[in-house]
Amino acid sequence: MPFAPPHRLPTAPLLLDGNSLAIADVVAVARNRRRVALAPPARERVTRCRVLVDVLLDAGRKVYGLTTGFGQLRDVMIPAEAARQLQLNLIRSHAAGVGAPFDEDVVRAAMLLRVNTLCKGHSGIRPETLDVLVAMLNDDVYPFVPQQGSVGACGDLAPLSHLALAVVGDPAGLYLPRAANPDWPQPMRGARADAFVAFPAAANFAALARTQHWTAFQPATLAAKEGLALNNGTNFMTAALALSCYDASFTLRWSEAVAAISLDAHQGQPGSLDSRIHGARPQAGQAAVAERLRLWLDGSQLAGCELNVGHLGAALHELRAAIAAAPPATQPLLAGFVPRLLGLVPRRGDGSVDDAALARLRTQSGADQITALGLPVAALADELEGRELPGVERTTTRKIADRLRRVVADSPHVQDDYSLRCFPVVAAAAWRALAHAIEVVTCELNSATDNPLLFPPEPLPGESPAAWRTRLAADLPACERAVVGGGNFHGHPIAAVADYLAIALAALGNACERRLAHLVDAHHSRGLPGFLTRNGGLNSGLMLAQYTAAALVAENKVLCHPASVDSVPTCANTEDWVSMGTMAARKAADVQRQVATIVAIELVAAAQALLFRPFLRPAPRVDALATLVRSRCAGGIAPNADDGDRPLHPVFAAAQACLSDPELLDLLL
């Protein structure tokens, strides 16, 4: 598993050095409010880089972003006395986002990433300004950052500018205070307050700080280059994708567990998990997925058994209903068929299921199983249909006999449908996409992604800071060469891998929905009642479960249109090819959440379906997880015909909560 479950994340303060931030660290800070601090070497690098900026400013040199305008205005010189106003104007003019705000965890993650980027010492920010960002994280300040408006050109200009408005305490900046809610599930997901609060005038800041329990945060006054250092980079798109990668690792694990429950509920064929098959196609991860599914299904009496206990259970249910409706004198005659029906399952002398006999049966070929099982089933069906039972309509006994004849098929069930048989292939593809995304995101977490970047010369051994600065001032051409313009801000690496991950996850969700559709379809479910409810017609059961999953699958298909190839030039064609990386990351996050919901809905149906496979036991791991999930989703559809339909929304919500419950995560393989 790529990541530890959320309850195992560290809580000690995270030391930021610009080089070693991991996705699990991002989650700990963004959702679990882990505190942060700057590593001393990082502070030293930041200080040294700022000296280079000050030397160039003192010399009045023309340097992009320091003494010039931005974008197409890059050749317009700005007077030294206007440098501070230039930075403030940059932040204000670029805070142009629209739409709903990012969730708090995304904003916190982006703040963390911005701090870590600046820690690399290539951005020219002052240490005291960087300290303001650290204080915002540690004081749980939640800036209002609209989700829309970034084209991923110079990174996330609009979102980072909204974040920077909070840094400078601009009255036009809006804050979204964190709601103090002790009932939030852990790990905390993004939370939104009901109202926006304008940043107050300086005179009221102390009162606001007391109200919000801010102890360290004080707005900064930007110096030259600092606006550009704050709003230039890929931090919001990377933050959103980092959190999605973390969540996807658990969604994929859950999808494997749910696929195993569905396969058991289908009485599917475990041969598709044979290691020889996956060894013959050694795509990375495929054999590992198959192995985990084999572990899930180890000990199952259902998988691979030709005795269809779905039809057998339905026949028993119908027989008992006929007994209850029959005249008293006929009831004993009908009741005599019950033990014989139960005897179709191999049993010991004491009436308990004979595990050894079942194990021997399941080692036989499908044809041999049918030969062993078919004759007694057919004989019982023929006798029941031909028996004269006073007061019982022939149509009743014929219906039960017809059900019995379906308990053993005419030919073996050789192969399952693709959504079951090909799951290791599909899941492995999603794992590979996730691994690629994690690789790209982890690199981006520790990268300098603004522009221009500064590469100050290293001090000589034993050289004092004052002597080093004097040496820089004496070689201004070298200082100018240390400021390098480039394209690290371009979000294409994140955009491309976000699109890739979204497509792979959506395909996984498609397979989940297809298995769900088979579970609720009486024509494909091998003996399960239609929509997994008795007395269909009066009850609709889980009919709408598949509707909801289908709607999410359809929406995911739309969301999987790649953003990374959908460039729209900006800035008077200076930024003529942009990445749309933030859109790609947001879409990937939406797809991830919706696939998790589809998995949760399939979990409800699969756990329910097992109840309609009596007599034979599911695999112990499958049974334990399904039983636990059913207890968490109490109030859902029950197999008892006397229980009517209930609203499904709370059932789905409870299943979704299972997917993020740390205790249940520990049960996953």
Summary of the structure (lengths in Angstrom):
residues: 669
radius of gyration: 32.0
end to end distance: 8.7
largest distance: 114.5
contacts: 2382
relative contact order: 0.13
helix: 57%
strand: 5%
